[in-house]
Amino acid sequence: MIDYQSFWETLEKADDNWYTMTHKHGINPAILHRLKHNLPISTVTIDLFCKILNCNVCDILRYIPDEEYTD
């Protein structure tokens, strides 16, 4: 599972919030909604967040292994 809790922590450290992301940076609120609910987003969007927040991918998301998944 991809978890976006890191994004919210990075956003807070950057003194940004939902309002500034949507109004200052033009991020669609639906994308932030997807992050809030750990739904998939594109790598283009992840790249954009890294540019806006001047951070790395690991500051946006983390992978949590699904213990039920077997290959």
N, C-alpha and C positions, 0 to 999 in steps of 0.2 A: 504494500500500500504506500502511496505517496502522501506524505503529511506536510502541510504548509504552515504549521505553527511557527517555524523559523521566519517565515515572511512577516508575520504580525510582530514578532519580536524585533526584527530588523527595521520594520516600518516605524515602530515606536522609538527606537534608538536614533533614527534619522529625523525625528520630530515631524514626521508626516503622519497623515491619518486618511481615513476613507474620503473625507471631503477634499483634501489636497490632491489625492491621487485622481479623483474624478474631475475636479475643476481646474487645477493647476497643470496636471500632466495629461488630461484627456482620456483617462482609463475608463472604459465602459464599466458601470456598476455591476453588470452581470458577471464580469470577470472576477471582481472582488467577491461576489456572492459564491462563485465556484470555489475560490480559494477558502472561503470561510467553511465550506462544507466538504473540503478535500476532494473536489471533483476535478477531472482532468482539465488541463490548460495546455496550450501549444508551447513548443520550445521558442517560438518567436516572442510570445508573451513573457516567458521566463527571461529571455535575453533583454527585453525592454525593461523589466523590473530591475535587472542587474545594472543596466545603464542609469536608470532613474535614481536608484538607491546607492549606486557606486559600491556594489558588493559582488560576491561570488554566488554561484548556483547553490552552494551549501548553506548560504544565508537566506535562501528562498524556500528550499524544500529539503526533505530527507526521506530516505527509503526505510520503511519498516517492513521486514519480512513477514509474509503471511504464513503463519505456522501450519495452515491447512493446505498450502500449496505443495504439491509433490510433482516432480518431473518424471 
